[in-house]
Amino acid sequence: MQALLDAVVDLVALVSPAKVRTVASALRGLASPETAPAANTLVDTPAARTAVTRVVAAWAQGQASGDEVAGMLLGASDARFRVERELSVELVWTGPTTRFVRTRRTDQVLLDLIGGAKTDLFLVSFVAYDVRSVVTTMNEAASRGVRLRVLLEASTSHGGTLNYDPTATMRASVPAAELFTWRKSPSPSSMARSTQRSRSLTAHARSLRVRT
């Protein structure tokens, strides 16, 4: 049965929902795979024909009926369509606006992500501690029980490139923070120091995870 499931998933990932419906309609009502129509009568491309052939071959190894295989195809196709419909890519922009491309400001996206966090959030940011609305939303998330962790660049005194200490500022702004730092040069010695410092911060922080 697993071979049939894998073949169904592969076919659904390869062809359009309309083609899946065509294949499902052709298999519905069949008692055995021996009576299935040829793959080249159902789909157009060589890759799709190979995928249909795999479905029929896997069907022959199981005990399913044509109606069940058709249902598997339609169910997998619908599930994939729903997932793709819910997923979207948005351009996040820091800079001047333009009427030619629809964008969202970085701070708006950060506020949405932090505000919608339920259990865990890992933020990589160099300026979040300096934006009052972001800091407020992070503290609200922590009060809901969200685990917050933040990755910051280190100051020059700790092997980084910044002439100020963002860790101290973030710790003061978001007390429930579990803070991490990273350095520009990943030499073995600096990596060891970074690892040791991260563990110390993790052990003594209350709870904050930060990610972007």
Secondary structure as UniProt FT lines:
FT   HELIX           2..14
FT   HELIX           17..27
FT   TURN            28..29
FT   HELIX           33..35
FT   HELIX           39..41
FT   HELIX           46..60
FT   HELIX           66..86
FT   STRAND          92..93
FT   STRAND          104..105
FT   HELIX           106..116
FT   STRAND          120..124
FT   HELIX           128..130
FT   HELIX           132..143
FT   TURN            144..145
FT   STRAND          147..153
FT   HELIX           156..158
FT   HELIX           166..173
FT   TURN            175..176
FT   STRAND          178..182
FT   HELIX           188..204
//
